[in-house]
Amino acid sequence: MASNATIYKATLQISDMDRHYYEEHALTLARHPSETDERMMVRLLAFALHAHEALAFGRGLSTEEEPALWQKDLTGAIDLWIEVGQPEEKTVRRACGRAKQVCLYTYGGRGADQWWEKNLATLDRLNNLTVINLPLDGSRALATLAQPNMQLQCTIQERQIWMADGEHTAHIELTMLKNTSAQFRP
């Protein structure tokens, strides 16, 4: 974590009807100085979609060897590597070599679409990679929920996501660009 990272605290109540997962998590997010509210909140959304007792945030943008989130088994092997944004194709390939499953959340509208078109041929060959796109209005709505201390409720049902803070609600519909795992359901 960068020494001048901004710390955010979030209490996240998750009601995931698709996975039958209902828990509350007290989370600490370190926001790197170059990270936007939008990216940080996409990381938080990825946590909600994959919530598990072993899921943890990586050390952030300043550490290339770690993802945004990851889940390791008891031996230290990486079960799940989650990245957000538009990473270099080489970075994605390396992650696929290190983890059983890699999940990438893209966002940013046209920029994300262009990134996917440019990298589709290479990334399509990676058998353990899932790529999901958040629509621009969804990621921007998430960014408006960012506060230093957050009390958030996340409801997931039939691939529809609602993230709310009591006053505002962000509704997100994910687009699956590449799915490699039948048991994988964000």
C-alpha positions as CSV (number, residue, x, y, z in Angstrom):
1,M,0.0,0.0,0.0
2,A,1.3,3.5,-0.9
3,S,2.3,5.4,2.2
4,N,0.0,8.3,1.2
5,A,-3.0,6.1,0.5
6,T,-6.4,7.4,1.6
7,I,-8.2,4.9,3.9
8,Y,-11.9,4.2,3.5
9,K,-14.0,2.1,5.8
10,A,-17.0,0.2,4.6
11,T,-19.6,-1.9,6.3
12,L,-21.0,-3.9,3.5
13,Q,-24.2,-6.0,3.9
14,I,-24.5,-8.5,1.1
15,S,-27.7,-10.3,0.1
16,D,-26.7,-12.4,-2.8
17,M,-29.8,-14.4,-3.8
18,D,-28.1,-16.0,-6.7
19,R,-25.4,-17.6,-4.4
20,H,-27.5,-17.7,-1.2
21,Y,-24.9,-15.7,0.5
22,Y,-26.0,-13.3,3.3
23,E,-23.3,-11.7,5.3
24,E,-22.0,-8.4,6.7
25,H,-18.4,-7.4,6.1
26,A,-16.4,-4.7,7.8
27,L,-13.8,-3.7,5.2
28,T,-10.9,-1.3,5.0
29,L,-10.0,-0.1,1.5
30,A,-6.7,1.8,0.8
31,R,-7.1,4.1,-2.1
32,H,-3.9,4.8,-4.0
33,P,-3.3,8.4,-4.8
34,S,-3.7,7.6,-8.5
35,E,-6.9,5.6,-8.0
36,T,-10.3,7.1,-8.7
37,D,-13.4,6.7,-6.6
38,E,-14.9,4.8,-9.5
39,R,-12.1,2.2,-9.6
40,M,-12.2,1.8,-5.8
41,M,-15.9,1.2,-5.8
42,V,-15.6,-1.3,-8.7
43,R,-13.1,-3.2,-6.4
44,L,-15.8,-3.0,-3.6
45,L,-18.4,-4.3,-6.0
46,A,-16.1,-7.2,-7.1
47,F,-15.7,-8.1,-3.4
48,A,-19.5,-8.2,-3.0
49,L,-19.9,-10.4,-6.1
50,H,-17.3,-12.9,-4.9
51,A,-17.6,-12.5,-1.1
52,H,-15.9,-15.3,0.8
53,E,-14.1,-15.5,4.2
54,A,-10.8,-16.0,2.4
55,L,-11.3,-13.2,-0.2
56,A,-8.9,-10.3,0.5
57,F,-7.8,-7.0,-1.1
58,G,-4.4,-6.9,-2.7
59,R,-1.9,-4.2,-1.8
60,G,-3.1,-2.0,-4.6
61,L,-1.9,-0.2,-7.7
62,S,1.6,0.2,-6.4
63,T,2.2,-3.6,-6.4
64,E,2.1,-5.3,-9.8
65,E,2.5,-8.8,-8.4
66,E,-0.9,-8.6,-6.6
67,P,-4.4,-8.2,-8.0
68,A,-7.2,-5.9,-6.8
69,L,-8.5,-8.9,-4.8
70,W,-7.6,-12.5,-4.4
71,Q,-8.6,-15.7,-2.7
72,K,-6.0,-18.3,-1.6
73,D,-6.5,-21.8,-0.3
74,L,-4.9,-23.0,3.0
75,T,-1.7,-24.0,1.1
76,G,-1.2,-20.5,-0.3
77,A,-2.3,-21.4,-3.9
78,I,-4.4,-18.8,-5.6
79,D,-7.9,-20.0,-6.2
80,L,-9.2,-16.6,-7.5
81,W,-7.4,-13.6,-8.9
82,I,-9.7,-10.5,-9.5
83,E,-8.5,-7.5,-11.4
84,V,-10.4,-4.3,-12.4
85,G,-9.8,-1.9,-15.2
86,Q,-8.0,-2.4,-18.4
87,P,-4.7,-4.2,-17.5
88,E,-2.0,-5.0,-20.1
89,E,-2.6,-8.3,-21.9
90,K,0.8,-9.6,-20.5
91,T,-0.5,-8.9,-16.9
92,V,-3.7,-10.9,-17.5
93,R,-1.7,-13.8,-19.1
94,R,0.6,-13.9,-16.0
95,A,-2.4,-13.9,-13.7
96,C,-3.9,-16.8,-15.6
97,G,-0.7,-18.7,-15.1
98,R,-0.7,-18.1,-11.3
99,A,-4.4,-18.7,-10.4
100,K,-7.0,-21.3,-10.9
101,Q,-9.5,-18.7,-12.0
102,V,-9.1,-15.1,-13.1
103,C,-11.9,-12.6,-13.2
104,L,-11.5,-9.2,-14.8
105,Y,-14.0,-6.4,-14.4
106,T,-13.7,-3.7,-17.1
107,Y,-15.4,-0.4,-16.9
108,G,-15.1,3.0,-18.5
109,G,-17.5,2.9,-21.4
110,R,-16.0,3.3,-24.9
111,G,-12.4,2.9,-23.5
112,A,-13.3,-0.5,-22.1
113,D,-15.0,-1.5,-25.3
114,Q,-11.9,-0.5,-27.3
115,W,-9.6,-2.3,-24.8
116,W,-11.7,-5.5,-25.2
117,E,-11.7,-5.3,-29.0
118,K,-7.9,-4.9,-29.0
119,N,-7.2,-7.8,-26.6
120,L,-10.1,-10.2,-27.5
121,A,-8.1,-12.5,-29.8
122,T,-5.3,-13.1,-27.2
123,L,-7.5,-13.2,-24.1
124,D,-10.1,-15.5,-25.7
125,R,-7.5,-18.3,-25.6
126,L,-7.1,-18.2,-21.8
127,N,-9.2,-21.0,-20.5
128,N,-9.4,-19.8,-16.9
129,L,-10.3,-16.1,-17.6
130,T,-13.7,-14.5,-17.1
131,V,-14.2,-10.9,-18.4
132,I,-17.2,-8.8,-17.2
133,N,-18.0,-5.3,-18.2
134,L,-19.8,-2.7,-16.1
135,P,-21.7,-0.1,-18.0
136,L,-20.4,3.5,-17.7
137,D,-23.6,4.7,-16.0
138,G,-23.3,1.9,-13.4
139,S,-19.6,2.5,-12.5
140,R,-20.3,6.2,-12.3
141,A,-23.3,5.7,-10.0
142,L,-21.1,3.5,-7.8
143,A,-18.5,6.3,-7.6
144,T,-21.2,8.6,-6.1
145,L,-21.5,6.3,-3.1
146,A,-17.8,6.6,-2.2
147,Q,-17.4,8.2,1.3
148,P,-14.6,7.8,3.9
149,N,-17.0,5.9,6.1
150,M,-19.6,3.9,4.2
151,Q,-22.7,1.9,5.3
152,L,-23.7,0.0,2.1
153,Q,-26.2,-2.6,1.3
154,C,-25.7,-4.8,-1.8
155,T,-28.5,-6.9,-3.2
156,I,-27.8,-9.3,-6.0
157,Q,-30.6,-11.2,-7.8
158,E,-30.6,-12.7,-11.3
159,R,-27.5,-10.8,-12.3
160,Q,-29.0,-7.5,-11.3
161,I,-27.1,-5.6,-8.6
162,W,-28.3,-2.8,-6.4
163,M,-25.8,-1.0,-4.2
164,A,-27.3,1.5,-1.8
165,D,-26.2,3.8,1.1
166,G,-29.6,4.6,2.5
167,E,-30.0,7.8,0.4
168,H,-28.8,6.8,-3.1
169,T,-28.9,3.6,-5.0
170,A,-26.8,2.4,-7.9
171,H,-28.3,-0.2,-10.2
172,I,-25.9,-2.2,-12.3
173,E,-26.4,-4.8,-14.9
174,L,-23.2,-6.7,-15.8
175,T,-22.3,-7.8,-19.3
176,M,-20.5,-11.1,-19.6
177,L,-17.8,-10.7,-22.3
178,K,-16.1,-14.1,-21.7
179,N,-17.1,-16.8,-19.3
180,T,-15.0,-19.9,-18.8
181,S,-16.5,-21.4,-15.7
182,A,-20.0,-23.0,-15.4
183,Q,-19.9,-22.6,-11.6
184,F,-18.8,-19.0,-11.8
185,R,-21.7,-16.6,-11.3
186,P,-21.1,-13.0,-10.4
